Amino acid sequence: MEDILGLLEKPDTTVAIVGATDDPAKYGYVIYRDLKRKGFSIFPVNRNRETVDGDEAFKQLADIPQVPTVVNIVVPPEATEQILQQCLELGLMNVWLQPGTESAGNLTFLQKHPFNYLANACIMVQSHLKS
């Protein structure tokens, strides 16, 4: 299985951003716009929003019209637990936990299952402009 950073380099990589928002005080706002500006094909996931940055938002991962390559999680640790369970059920095994989303329980869950994951690293720092 290719590591998450390697997946970000592929031109056809898509990223679901769970916790994407239009609230400028939240990281889900900054991360969504950063990856969009860099040219990534992204899907905002937020059960409380119809749109994010003018793009259609999806209530849950299962609603996205295509399988995302990477699921980037930008929600509190308690909500992350539920998202990881959804990822497992949907077979979405490439998961990126933004700093602040992880907990001991979430990391144990990732290790107990065949996830390809990265935790405690910011996708904005690790990603580059798409060509």
PyMOL commands that set and color helices and strands:
alter all, ss='L'
color gray80, all
select helices_A, chain A and resi 4-8+27-37+61-63+77-90+104-112+123-126
alter helices_A, ss='H'
color red, helices_A
select strands_A, chain A and resi 14-18+41-45+51-52+55-56+70-73+94-97+116-119
alter strands_A, ss='S'
color yellow, strands_A
deselect
rebuild
show_as cartoon
